[in-house]
Amino acid sequence: MYCIFRAISHTGFFLNGLHKAGDVNLGGLFEVHYTSVFPEWTFTSEPRQPTCTGFDTQGFRHAMTMVFAVEEINRNSYLLPNITLGYSLYDNCGALVIGFRAALVLASGQEEQFLLQENCSGTPPVTGIVGDSYSTFSIATSDVLGLFRLPMVSHFATCSCLSNRQRFPSFFRTIPSDAFQVRAMIQILKHFNWTWVGLLVSDDDYGLHVARSFQSDLAQSGGGCLAYIEVLPWGNDPAALRNIVYVMKKSTAQVVMVFGHEIHIYRLMEEVVRQKMTGLQWIASEAWTSVDVLQTPEFMPYLGGTLGIAIRRGEIKGFKDFLLRIHPDQYHNSYGNSIFWEDIFQCRFAPSPAGWVEAGGALCTGQENLHNVESELFDVSNLRPEYNVYKAVYALAYALHDMLQCEPGRGPFSGHSCGSLERLEPWQLVYYLDRVNFTTSFGDEVSFDENGDVLPIYDVMNWLGLPDGTTKIQNVGEVKESAEGEELTLHEDRIFWNFETKQPPQSICSESCLPGTRMARKKGQPVCCFDCIPCSEGKISNKTDSMECTSCPEDFWSNTERDQCVPKKTEFLSYHEPLGICLTTVSLLGTFICAVVLGIFIYHRNTPMVRANNSELSFLLLVSLKLCFLCSLLFIGRPQLWTCQLRHAAFGISFVLCVSCILVKTMVVLAVFKASKPGGGATLKWFGAVQQRGTVMVLTSVQAAICTVWLVSSSPAPHKNTQYYNDKIVYECVVGSTVGFAVLLGYIGLLATLSFLLAFLARNLPDNFNEAKLITFSMLIFCAVWVAFVPAYVNSPGKYADAVEVFAILASSFGLLVALFGPKCYIILIRPERNTKKAIMGRATSKT
């Protein structure tokens, strides 16, 4: 592997670098200059050095962070004891070709300074590389170095594509990927319930890839919708910027997220200031959260209160003192330190460029004092990319340390072997990097997942404008990955909101749907734009922004607000409602009257009026009528199993007993009249007292048998009926068997009809011999009531069906009681002179 790379390194241009030899060397790729100029080459010309211009103070500080970390590790007696780390750092000059070339040199050895054995064995030039800063550079470099499993740990490359482990098997990074940045942004939006936001992205791979990721992740999380997506142009395009600002002003979204570079934001803000567009909450990506050039008095009325995410800040103890000790003569290679010295003191080392001294330029002496100058290089209060470099160096050191701690015969490699410095293979270090886990002096845990990504964490920053016109970027929280997902921690009391209310703004397309309503999406618009539709009866929604209304359980119904299910009202014929009270009163009144009549008859039992036509049947008839009145009470009250079974049985047997008595009395009237005629005496032997009692018992037993079969085969039972009313439960007794109920009623009807016909035939008999007219009238009332009962019962819902049946029972019972016993009581109580045998027989004689 290294033989091939060494051959490549003999051709090409020279590289600017900083080197220090050690037992094990680490490589580094940093942007010390941000532009480069390539001279024209010919086939006959010698290789010439490209010119790197534009000293990058932050890039130089990144490189110095690696130098500091290496020296700190070398002083650590616990980490890599007896091993000295060296380094080889190169300047990529902001050019892919230079950065790629430097990576190849690091992998193969720096030309003649690195000698290989003939079989290409030996310790590699570097065991790992820290860098590169750019995703594009890292992709190109890792595509090649990954073939040989040379570990590369980047501190600033964020493209989520670098998480592809199959394509980049030896790539690691100490900065979260763009995928996590997008998810972190979504967490901030969800925290403040900003569901309607605008998105601005730069016109490059970074911005367009973020736009795709953001749309996808936002849809999956259900965190909101994009009101618009606009692409910030490269270069100065006033028309495009005016159109973007017009879209932002027209939109109802008050939150704008921007994924772009500082040049994009600067030109956009110039247009925003020109159109005086205020009232927006800006959300900054990591790329411009901490950019100083935007923190101007001109922009702060608009950008004040901006929320953004930034690379995790860290503290590196002793780093500032280290920077202040930098000198051009350090490290026996003055390239990096010399250009820094020239930049910070605005001088040149001899030999100076032509015309420098004549133009008034100063020559550097090396005696200048760094303590007397102010430079952002020495500001170590906000170390972010530098902290990532620091962690990357330590990750490589800990991986190497873990490898050297391996016990022979118990190693993880083939044959339980261990790696060694003498025959170190890069893939062996990749194995330990995958498993590295340590905690920095700042307290942050560092480890890599299966994709080579570090445990992601971002700081949440807030732009605070100070009265003196300066800007303070304050830390107001953090967002990190946890087992449950992205975990956002915010100190809201620290956040400055650039609004009159000093409160976070609302950014929604539609107001939230309150409980009791559901969301109905507006046609042709994003899901965040909707109408709120009240839930229909029987359905509820008990939370905000419900997609659907939930049906209540069977025994529950929605309240008027439609936000909770309440027990349904219950309905049955109750003793406590007016209708139930009236029916109960009438029933007890009928029972009382029957008792009074029975008492009268018992008291006057020896009078002719009572003794006429079998007084025993009259007593039994009064008792059966009393039972008829009382059985109606079983239809009132909440249905229970025993009441449902007893109500129809008691009703059927009581009425059959009553009608049987009437039927026998009618038959006795006819028999007595027939016996009064010549040759009819033999008829009475079939209608003695025993036969009358027996007939009543037999007829009643038939009904009892019908009820028994009905109760055993298909018993009536209580039932909660929810079909009559949606919001009520009607408690009723289902008959169980319709045939059984029909047979019961039919048998009563048969006996009543037979009684009516016999009484009708006997209506013209002498009054003193029979009650035929009274029985005929009573049976007419009875049949009329029950014929009217059937359609009324069928068409009455719920408790009213029970009320109809009770009314039929009471009406028919009162009809029988009044028709049969009213005239007799009248004679007994009011016209006692007619309650004599002589009066009765006298009437009979005169009529004869």
C-alpha positions in Angstrom: 0.0 0.0 0.0 2.6 2.5 1.0 4.9 1.7 -1.9 2.2 2.8 -4.3 1.5 6.1 -2.4 5.2 6.8 -2.2 5.5 6.6 -5.9 2.8 9.2 -6.2 4.4 11.5 -3.8 7.6 12.0 -5.9 5.6 14.0 -8.5 3.7 17.2 -7.9 4.1 20.4 -5.9 5.5 21.0 -2.4 3.2 21.2 0.6 3.1 23.7 3.5 3.2 21.8 6.8 4.3 21.5 10.4 6.0 18.4 11.6 7.3 16.8 14.8 8.6 13.3 14.8 7.6 10.7 17.4 7.3 7.0 18.1 3.9 7.2 16.5 2.8 10.0 14.2 -0.7 11.5 13.7 -1.6 13.5 10.6 -3.7 16.6 10.4 -5.4 18.6 7.6 -6.4 22.2 8.3 -7.3 25.4 6.4 -4.5 27.8 7.4 -5.1 29.8 4.2 -8.5 30.0 2.6 -7.6 30.7 -1.0 -4.9 29.4 -3.4 -3.5 30.4 -6.7 -2.1 27.7 -9.1 0.7 28.7 -11.6 0.5 27.6 -15.1 2.5 24.4 -15.8 4.1 23.1 -19.0 5.4 19.6 -19.7 8.9 20.9 -19.6 8.7 23.0 -16.4 9.7 22.0 -13.0 7.0 21.5 -10.3 6.1 24.9 -8.8 4.6 25.7 -5.4 1.0 27.0 -5.5 0.5 30.3 -3.7 -1.8 30.2 -0.6 -3.3 33.5 0.4 -5.7 34.8 3.0 -4.5 33.7 6.4 -7.3 32.0 8.3 -6.9 32.7 12.0 -9.5 30.1 13.1 -7.9 27.4 10.8 -4.5 28.1 12.4 -6.0 27.9 15.8 -7.5 24.5 14.9 -4.0 23.3 13.9 -2.5 24.6 17.1 -5.2 22.8 19.0 -3.9 19.5 17.6 -0.3 20.4 18.5 -1.4 21.3 22.0 -3.4 18.1 22.4 -0.4 16.0 21.2 2.0 17.7 23.7 -0.6 17.3 26.5 -0.9 13.6 25.8 2.9 13.2 25.8 3.0 14.7 29.3 0.3 12.4 30.5 1.9 9.4 32.3 -1.2 7.3 32.2 -2.1 7.7 28.5 0.4 6.1 26.2 3.1 5.8 28.8 6.6 5.6 27.3 5.2 6.4 23.9 5.8 9.8 22.2 3.3 11.1 19.7 4.5 13.1 16.7 2.5 14.9 14.1 2.5 16.1 10.5 0.1 18.9 9.8 -0.7 20.2 6.4 -2.4 23.3 5.1 -5.1 22.5 2.5 -5.3 26.2 1.4 -9.0 25.8 0.9 -8.4 23.8 -2.2 -9.6 20.2 -2.7 -6.6 19.3 -4.8 -4.1 20.4 -2.2 -6.0 18.8 0.7 -6.3 15.5 -1.3 -2.6 15.7 -2.1 -1.7 16.3 1.5 -3.8 13.3 2.6 -1.9 11.0 0.1 1.4 12.3 1.4 0.4 11.6 5.0 -0.7 8.1 4.1 2.4 7.2 2.1 5.2 9.1 3.8 6.8 12.5 3.1 8.9 11.7 0.1 12.6 10.7 0.9 12.2 11.2 4.6 10.2 8.0 4.8 12.0 4.8 3.9 10.2 1.5 3.3 11.5 -2.1 3.4 11.3 -4.0 0.2 8.3 -6.0 1.3 6.4 -2.8 2.2 6.4 -3.7 5.9 7.0 -1.4 8.8 5.1 1.3 10.8 2.9 3.5 8.6 3.9 7.2 8.3 0.8 8.2 10.3 -1.6 5.9 12.2 -4.5 8.3 11.8 -5.5 11.6 10.3 -7.4 14.5 12.0 -9.5 16.4 9.4 -10.5 17.5 6.9 -12.6 20.5 7.6 -14.9 20.3 4.6 -17.4 17.6 3.8 -16.4 17.6 0.1 -12.7 17.2 1.0 -13.5 14.5 3.5 -15.6 12.6 1.0 -12.9 12.6 -1.7 -10.1 11.7 0.8 -12.1 9.0 2.6 -13.1 7.4 -0.7 -9.4 6.6 -1.2 -8.1 6.1 2.3 -11.1 3.9 3.2 -9.8 1.3 0.7 -6.8 0.8 3.1 -8.8 1.3 6.3 -6.6 4.3 7.4 -8.6 6.0 10.1 -9.7 9.6 9.5 -11.4 11.6 12.3 -12.9 14.9 11.1 -13.7 17.8 13.4 -15.9 19.8 11.0 -17.3 17.6 8.1 -21.1 17.3 8.7 -22.6 15.8 5.6 -24.8 12.9 6.6 -23.6 11.0 3.6 -20.4 10.3 5.5 -22.3 8.1 7.8 -22.4 5.5 5.1 -20.2 2.8 6.6 -19.9 0.7 3.5 -18.5 3.5 1.5 -16.5 5.1 4.3 -15.4 2.2 6.6 -12.6 4.1 8.4 -14.2 7.6 8.7 -15.1 9.0 12.1 -16.0 12.5 13.2 -16.4 14.4 16.5 -19.1 16.8 15.1 -22.7 15.7 14.7 -23.9 15.1 11.2 -26.4 17.3 9.3 -29.0 14.6 9.9 -28.8 15.3 13.7 -28.7 19.1 13.1 -32.0 18.8 11.2 -33.6 16.7 14.0 -32.3 19.2 16.6 -34.0 22.0 14.7 -37.2 20.0 14.7 -37.0 19.5 18.4 -36.8 23.3 18.9 -39.8 23.8 16.7 -41.8 21.2 18.6 -40.8 22.6 21.9 -42.3 26.0 21.1 -45.2 24.5 19.0 -44.1 26.2 15.9 -45.9 24.2 13.3 -45.8 26.6 10.4 -42.3 27.7 9.4 -40.4 28.9 6.4 -37.2 27.3 5.2 -34.3 29.1 3.4 -31.3 27.0 2.1 -28.1 27.7 0.2 -27.9 26.7 -3.4 -25.3 23.9 -2.9 -25.1 20.3 -1.8 -25.2 21.4 1.9 -28.4 23.4 1.6 -30.3 21.1 -0.9 -29.4 18.0 1.1 -30.6 19.7 4.3 -33.9 20.7 2.5 -34.6 17.1 1.6 -33.7 15.8 5.0 -35.8 18.5 6.7 -38.9 17.8 4.7 -38.6 14.0 5.3 -37.9 14.2 9.0 -40.5 16.9 9.6 -43.2 14.8 8.0 -42.1 11.7 9.9 -42.1 13.5 13.3 -45.4 15.2 12.7 -43.8 18.4 14.1 -45.3 20.8 11.5 -45.3 21.9 7.9 -43.2 24.1 5.7 -45.0 27.3 4.6 -42.4 27.8 1.8 -38.9 26.7 0.7 -36.7 29.2 -1.0 -33.1 28.7 -2.3 -30.6 31.5 -1.5 -28.6 32.3 -4.7 -24.8 32.4 -4.9 -23.5 35.7 -5.9 -25.3 39.0 -5.9 -28.8 38.5 -7.3 -31.1 41.4 -6.1 -34.1 40.2 -8.0 -34.0 36.7 -6.4 -33.5 38.2 -3.0 -36.4 40.6 -3.4 -38.6 37.7 -4.4 -37.6 35.7 -1.4 -38.3 38.6 1.0 -41.7 39.1 -0.8 -42.6 35.4 -0.1 -41.6 35.8 3.5 -43.7 38.9 4.0 -46.7 37.4 2.3 -46.6 34.2 4.4 -48.3 33.9 7.7 -45.3 32.0 9.1 -43.5 33.9 11.8 -40.5 31.5 12.1 -37.8 31.3 9.5 -35.1 28.7 9.5 -32.0 29.4 7.4 -29.4 26.8 6.4 -26.7 28.7 4.6 -23.3 30.3 4.8 -22.5 33.8 6.1 -22.3 35.3 2.6 -25.9 34.2 1.9 -27.2 35.5 5.2 -25.4 38.8 4.8 -26.9 39.6 1.4 -30.4 38.4 2.5 -30.3 40.7 5.6 -29.3 43.6 3.4 -32.6 43.1 1.5 -34.5 42.5 4.7 -33.2 45.8 6.1 -34.0 47.6 2.8 -37.7 46.4 3.0 -37.8 46.9 6.8 -39.3 43.4 7.4 -39.6 42.9 11.1 -41.6 40.5 13.3 -39.8 37.3 12.4 -38.2 34.7 14.6 -34.9 33.5 12.9 -33.6 30.0 13.5 -29.9 29.7 12.6 -28.1 26.6 11.5 -24.7 25.8 12.9 -23.0 27.4 9.9 -23.9 31.0 10.9 -25.0 30.9 14.5 -21.7 32.4 15.7 -20.7 34.5 12.7 -19.5 37.9 13.9 -20.0 39.7 10.6 -23.8 39.5 11.0 -23.8 40.9 14.6 -23.9 44.6 13.5 -26.1 47.4 14.8 -27.7 47.6 11.4 -28.9 43.9 11.5 -29.6 43.4 15.2 -33.1 45.1 15.1 -34.0 42.2 12.8 -31.8 39.4 13.9 -32.1 40.1 17.7 -33.5 37.1 19.5 -32.3 34.7 16.9 -32.1 31.1 18.1 -29.5 28.8 16.7 -27.5 25.7 17.3 -23.8 25.6 17.6 -21.0 23.1 18.0 -20.6 22.0 21.6 -18.5 24.5 23.5 -15.6 23.1 25.5 -12.8 24.2 27.8 -9.2 23.3 27.1 -7.1 24.2 30.2 -3.8 25.8 29.4 -4.6 26.4 25.8 -4.4 30.2 25.9 -0.9 30.1 27.6 0.2 27.7 24.9 -1.0 30.1 22.2 0.8 33.0 23.8 4.1 31.0 23.7 4.0 30.5 20.0 7.2 31.7 18.3 8.5 31.6 14.7 11.5 29.5 15.8 9.4 26.7 17.4 9.3 23.1 16.1 12.3 23.7 13.8 9.8 24.5 11.1 8.8 28.1 10.9 6.1 27.8 8.2 2.9 27.8 10.3 4.2 30.1 13.0 5.9 32.5 10.7 2.9 33.3 8.7 0.9 33.7 11.9 3.5 36.0 13.2 3.5 38.1 10.0 -0.3 38.3 10.0 -0.7 39.3 13.6 2.1 41.9 13.6 1.7 43.0 10.0 5.3 42.5 9.3 7.5 40.3 7.0 10.5 38.1 7.7 13.5 38.6 5.6 13.8 38.2 2.7 10.7 40.3 2.4 8.6 40.5 -0.8 9.8 43.0 -3.4 8.8 46.6 -2.5 7.6 45.7 1.0 10.1 47.9 2.8 9.8 50.7 0.3 6.0 50.8 0.8 6.5 51.3 4.5 6.2 47.7 5.6 8.0 46.6 8.8 10.4 43.6 9.0 9.7 41.0 11.7 12.4 40.6 14.3 10.9 37.7 16.3 11.1 39.8 19.4 7.5 41.1 19.2 5.4 40.4 22.2 2.1 38.6 21.8 0.8 39.9 25.1 0.6 43.4 23.7 -1.8 42.6 20.8 -5.5 41.8 20.7 -6.5 39.0 18.4 -9.4 36.5 18.2 -6.8 33.8 18.2 -6.4 34.2 21.9 -10.1 34.3 22.7 -10.6 30.8 24.2 -13.9 31.5 25.9 -15.9 30.0 23.0 -13.9 27.0 21.8 -16.1 24.9 19.5 -14.4 23.5 16.4 -11.2 23.5 18.5 -12.9 21.3 21.1 -13.8 18.9 18.3 -10.1 18.8 17.2 -9.1 18.2 20.8 -11.5 15.3 21.1 -10.4 13.8 17.7 -6.7 13.7 18.8 -7.6 12.1 22.1 -9.9 9.5 20.4 -6.9 8.4 18.3 -4.7 8.4 21.3 -7.1 6.3 23.4 -7.6 3.8 20.6 -3.9 3.4 20.3 -3.6 3.1 24.1 -6.3 0.4 24.2 -4.5 -1.5 21.4 -1.2 -1.5 23.2 -2.8 -2.7 26.4 -3.8 -6.0 24.6 -2.4 -9.1 26.3 -0.8 -11.6 23.8 -2.9 -14.6 23.2 -6.1 -12.8 24.3 -6.3 -10.3 21.4 -9.3 -9.6 19.2 -7.6 -10.4 15.9 -6.9 -13.7 14.1 -5.5 -16.3 16.5 -6.2 -14.1 19.4 -3.3 -11.9 18.3 -2.7 -8.2 19.3 -1.6 -5.2 17.3 1.9 -3.8 17.8 3.8 -0.7 16.8 6.3 -2.8 14.9 3.7 -4.3 12.6 0.7 -1.9 13.0 -2.0 -2.3 10.4 -4.4 0.7 10.1 -7.5 -1.5 10.2 -6.4 -2.6 13.7 -6.7 1.0 14.9 -10.1 1.3 13.3 -11.2 -1.7 15.4 -10.3 0.1 18.6 -11.7 3.4 17.4 -15.1 1.7 17.0 -14.9 0.8 20.6 -13.2 3.8 22.1 -15.0 5.4 25.1 -13.5 8.2 27.3 -14.5 11.4 29.1 -12.8 14.7 28.4 -11.6 16.9 31.2 -14.6 19.1 30.4 -16.9 16.2 31.3 -18.1 15.2 27.9 -18.3 11.5 27.0 -16.8 10.6 23.6 -17.6 7.4 21.7 -18.6 6.5 18.2 -21.7 4.6 17.0 -21.8 2.0 14.3 -21.6 4.7 11.6 -18.5 6.4 13.1 -20.6 9.3 14.4 -19.8 10.7 17.8 -22.6 11.0 20.4 -24.3 14.1 19.0 -24.7 17.2 21.1 -25.3 20.8 20.2 -25.5 24.0 22.2 -28.6 26.2 21.7 -27.6 29.8 21.3 -29.6 33.1 21.5 -28.6 36.5 20.1 -29.0 39.3 22.7 -28.5 42.9 21.7 -26.8 45.0 24.3 -27.5 48.7 25.0 -24.0 49.7 23.7 -24.8 48.3 20.3 -22.8 45.1 20.7 -24.2 41.6 20.6 -23.9 38.8 23.1 -24.5 35.2 21.9 -25.6 33.4 25.0 -26.0 29.7 25.7 -29.6 28.9 26.5 -29.6 25.1 26.4 -28.5 22.0 24.6 -29.9 19.2 22.5 -28.3 15.8 22.5 -29.0 12.2 21.5 -30.3 9.9 24.1 -31.8 6.4 24.2 -35.3 8.0 23.8 -34.3 10.2 20.9 -33.3 13.8 20.7 -33.3 15.4 24.2 -33.8 19.1 24.3 -33.0 21.2 27.4 -33.8 24.9 27.3 -33.5 27.6 29.9 -36.4 29.7 28.7 -35.9 32.4 31.3 -32.6 33.3 29.6 -34.0 33.6 26.1 -34.4 37.1 24.6 -37.4 37.5 22.4 -37.3 40.4 20.0 -41.0 41.1 20.2 -43.0 43.7 22.1 -44.6 40.9 24.3 -41.1 39.5 25.1 -42.7 36.1 24.6 -42.2 33.5 22.0 -44.3 34.1 18.9 -47.0 31.9 17.5 -46.4 30.4 14.1 -49.3 28.2 13.1 -51.4 27.9 10.0 -54.6 27.1 11.9 -55.5 27.5 15.5 -55.5 24.3 17.5 -58.7 22.3 17.6 -60.0 22.3 21.1 -61.3 19.1 22.8 -64.7 18.3 21.4 -63.7 19.0 17.8 -61.6 17.2 15.2 -59.3 18.5 12.5 -60.5 18.5 8.9 -57.7 19.2 6.5 -58.2 22.0 4.0 -58.2 20.7 0.5 -55.0 21.4 -1.4 -53.1 22.7 1.6 -50.6 21.2 4.0 -51.7 19.1 6.9 -51.1 21.9 9.3 -53.9 23.9 7.6 -57.3 22.6 8.8 -60.7 23.4 10.0 -62.1 22.4 13.4 -65.3 20.3 13.1 -67.4 19.6 16.2 -67.8 15.9 17.0 -71.1 14.4 16.3 -73.4 13.1 19.0 -72.0 10.0 20.7 -68.4 10.9 19.8 -65.8 12.8 21.7 -62.3 14.1 21.4 -60.6 14.7 24.8 -57.3 16.2 23.6 -56.2 19.1 21.5 -55.9 18.7 17.7 -57.6 15.3 17.5 -57.6 13.8 14.1 -60.7 11.7 14.7 -63.6 11.7 17.2 -63.9 8.6 19.3 -67.2 6.8 19.8 -68.3 6.4 23.3 -68.8 3.0 24.8 -72.2 1.4 24.6 -73.3 2.6 28.1 -71.9 6.1 27.7 -72.8 9.2 25.7 -71.1 12.4 24.8 -71.7 15.5 27.0 -72.7 18.8 25.5 -69.1 19.9 25.0 -68.2 16.6 23.3 -65.0 16.3 25.3 -65.9 13.4 27.5 -68.2 10.4 27.7 -70.7 10.4 30.5 -72.9 7.6 31.6 -76.1 7.5 29.6 -79.3 8.4 31.3 -81.3 5.4 32.3 -85.1 5.1 31.7 -87.6 2.8 33.2 -91.0 3.1 34.8 -89.9 4.4 38.2 -91.8 4.8 41.4 -90.3 8.3 41.7 -91.6 9.8 38.5 -95.2 11.2 38.1 -96.4 8.5 35.8 -95.1 5.7 38.1 -96.6 7.4 41.1 -100.0 7.7 39.4 -100.1 4.1 38.3 -98.9 2.9 41.8 -101.6 5.0 43.4 -104.3 3.7 41.2 -103.1 0.1 41.7 -103.1 0.4 45.4 -106.5 2.1 45.3 -107.9 -0.8 43.3 -106.4 -3.2 45.8 -108.0 -1.2 48.6 -111.4 -1.1 47.0 -111.2 -4.9 46.4 -110.4 -5.4 50.0 -113.3 -3.1 51.1 -115.7 -5.0 48.8 -114.5 -8.3 50.1 -115.0 -7.0 53.6 -118.5 -5.9 52.8 -119.3 -9.3 51.2 -117.8 -11.2 54.1 -119.8 -9.0 56.6 -123.0 -9.5 54.6 -122.2 -13.1 53.6 -125.5 -14.4 54.9 -127.6 -12.0 52.9 -129.5 -13.2 49.8 -127.5 -10.8 47.5 -124.2 -12.3 48.6 -125.4 -15.9 48.7 -127.1 -15.8 45.3 -125.1 -17.4 42.5 -122.4 -19.0 44.6 -120.9 -16.6 47.1 -117.6 -18.7 47.1 -116.9 -17.7 43.5 -117.6 -14.1 44.3 -115.0 -14.2 47.1 -112.5 -16.0 44.8 -113.2 -13.4 42.1 -112.5 -10.5 44.5 -109.2 -12.1 45.6 -108.2 -12.6 41.9 -109.0 -9.0 41.1 -106.9 -7.9 44.1 -104.0 -10.0 42.7 -104.6 -8.4 39.3 -104.2 -4.9 40.8 -101.1 -6.0 42.8 -99.4 -7.7 39.9 -99.3 -4.3 38.1 -96.8 -3.2 40.7 -94.3 -5.7 39.3 -94.2 -3.6 36.1 -93.0 -0.5 38.0 -89.4 -0.1 39.1 -86.0 -1.1 37.5 -86.4 -4.5 35.9 -84.7 -7.4 37.7 -84.6 -11.0 36.7 -87.1 -12.1 39.3 -89.5 -9.2 38.5 -89.3 -10.0 34.8 -90.1 -13.6 35.3 -92.8 -13.0 37.9 -94.6 -10.1 36.3 -96.0 -12.0 33.3 -96.6 -15.2 35.2 -98.5 -13.3 37.9 -100.4 -11.3 35.4 -101.4 -14.3 33.3 -102.4 -16.6 36.3 -104.3 -13.8 38.1 -106.3 -12.8 35.0 -107.1 -16.5 34.1 -108.3 -17.0 37.7 -110.5 -14.0 37.4 -111.9 -14.8 34.0 -112.3 -18.5 35.0 -114.5 -17.4 37.9 -116.6 -15.2 35.6 -116.9 -18.1 33.1 -118.0 -20.5 35.7 -120.5 -18.0 37.2 -121.9 -17.5 33.6 -122.2 -21.3 33.1 -123.9 -21.6 36.5 -126.5 -18.9 35.5 -127.3 -20.8 32.4 -127.5 -24.1 34.2 -129.8 -22.8 36.9 -132.1 -21.2 34.4 -132.2 -24.4 32.4 -132.9 -26.5 35.5 -135.9 -24.3 36.4 -137.7 -25.6 33.3 -139.5 -28.9 33.3 -137.1 -31.8 32.9 -133.9 -29.7 33.4 -133.1 -30.7 37.0 -130.4 -33.2 35.9 -128.3 -30.3 34.6 -127.4 -28.9 38.0 -125.5 -32.0 39.1 -122.7 -31.0 36.8 -122.5 -27.5 38.4 -122.2 -28.2 42.1 -119.7 -26.3 44.3 -117.1 -29.0 43.9 -117.4 -28.9 40.1 -117.2 -25.1 40.1 -114.0 -25.0 42.2 -112.6 -27.8 40.1 -113.3 -26.1 36.8 -111.7 -22.9 38.1 -108.6 -24.8 39.2 -108.3 -26.8 36.0 -108.6 -23.7 33.8 -106.0 -21.8 36.0 -103.7 -24.8 36.0 -103.5 -24.7 32.2 -102.3 -21.1 32.4 -99.8 -22.1 35.2 -98.5 -24.8 32.9 -98.1 -22.4 30.0 -96.2 -20.0 32.3 -93.9 -22.8 33.6 -93.0 -24.0 30.1 -92.4 -20.4 29.0 -90.1 -19.6 32.0 -88.2 -22.9 31.6 -87.7 -22.8 27.9 -87.1 -19.0 27.2 -87.5 -17.0 30.3 -88.1 -13.2 30.2 -85.0 -11.3 31.3 -84.0 -7.7 31.9 -82.4 -6.0 29.0 -80.6 -2.7 28.4 -82.0 -1.3 25.2 -80.0 1.3 23.4 -81.9 1.3 20.2 -84.8 3.6 21.2 -82.6 6.6 22.1 -79.0 7.4 21.5 -78.4 9.1 24.8 -80.5 6.9 27.0 -80.5 3.3 28.2 -84.0 1.9 28.4 -84.2 -0.9 31.0 -86.9 -3.3 30.0 -88.0 -6.9 30.2 -87.7 -8.9 27.0 -90.4 -11.6 26.8 -87.8 -14.2 25.8 -90.2 -16.2 23.8 -92.8 -14.3 21.7 -94.7 -17.5 21.2 -95.0 -18.0 25.0 -96.2 -14.5 25.5 -98.7 -14.8 22.7 -100.0 -18.2 24.1 -100.4 -16.6 27.5 -102.4 -13.7 26.1 -104.3 -15.9 23.7 -105.5 -18.2 26.5 -106.8 -15.2 28.5 -108.5 -13.9 25.4 -110.0 -17.3 24.7 -111.6 -17.6 28.2 -112.7 -13.9 28.0 -114.3 -14.4 24.6 -116.1 -17.6 25.8 -117.4 -15.8 28.9 -118.6 -12.9 26.7 -120.4 -15.2 24.4 -122.1 -17.2 27.1 -123.1 -14.0 29.0 -124.4 -12.5 25.7 -126.6 -15.6 25.2 -127.9 -15.2 28.8 -128.6 -11.5 28.6 -132.3 -11.8 28.2 -132.8 -14.1 31.2 -134.7 -12.8 34.2 -132.6 -10.4 36.3 -133.2 -12.2 39.6 -131.8 -15.4 38.3 -128.4 -14.2 36.9 -125.7 -11.6 36.4 -125.6 -12.1 32.7 -126.0 -8.5 31.8 -123.3 -7.4 34.3 -121.0 -10.1 33.0 -121.7 -9.2 29.4 -120.9 -5.6 30.1 -117.8 -6.4 32.1 -116.5 -8.8 29.4 -117.2 -6.2 26.8 -115.0 -3.7 28.7 -112.3 -6.3 29.3 -112.1 -7.4 25.7 -112.1 -3.8 24.4 -109.3 -2.9 26.7 -107.1 -5.8 25.7 -107.8 -5.5 22.0 -106.7 -1.8 22.2 -103.7 -2.9 24.3 -102.0 -4.9 21.6 -101.3 -2.1 19.0 -100.6 0.4 21.8 -98.1 -2.0 23.4 -96.3 -2.7 20.2 -95.9 0.9 19.3 -94.9 2.2 22.7 -91.1 2.5 23.3 -89.3 1.8 26.6 -91.1 2.5 29.8 -94.2 3.5 28.0 -94.8 -0.1 26.9 -94.8 -1.0 30.6 -97.1 1.9 31.3 -99.5 0.7 28.6 -99.6 -2.8 30.0 -100.1 -1.5 33.6 -102.9 0.7 32.3 -104.6 -2.2 30.5 -104.4 -4.3 33.7 -105.8 -1.6 35.8 -108.5 -0.5 33.3 -109.7 -4.1 32.8 -109.5 -4.9 36.5 -111.5 -1.7 37.4 -114.0 -2.6 34.6 -114.6 -6.0 36.1 -114.7 -4.7 39.7 -117.2 -1.9 38.9 -119.4 -3.8 36.5 -119.7 -7.0 38.6 -119.7 -5.6 42.2 -120.9 -2.1 41.8 -124.6 -2.9 41.6 -124.5 -5.4 44.4 -122.7 -3.0 46.7 -125.3 -0.5 45.9 -128.1 -2.8 47.0 -126.2 -4.0 50.0 -125.2 -0.6 51.3 -127.7 1.9 49.9 -130.9 -0.2 49.2 -130.8 -2.9 51.9 -134.6 -3.3 51.6 -134.0 -5.0 48.3 -131.4 -7.4 49.8 -134.0 -9.9 50.9 -135.1 -13.3 49.5 -138.7 -12.1 49.3 -137.7 -9.1 47.2 -135.6 -11.2 44.9 -138.3 -14.0 44.7 -141.0 -11.5 44.4 -139.5 -9.9 41.4 -139.1 -13.3 39.9 -142.8 -14.2 40.5 -144.1 -11.0 39.0 -141.9 -11.3 36.0 -142.9 -14.9 35.6 
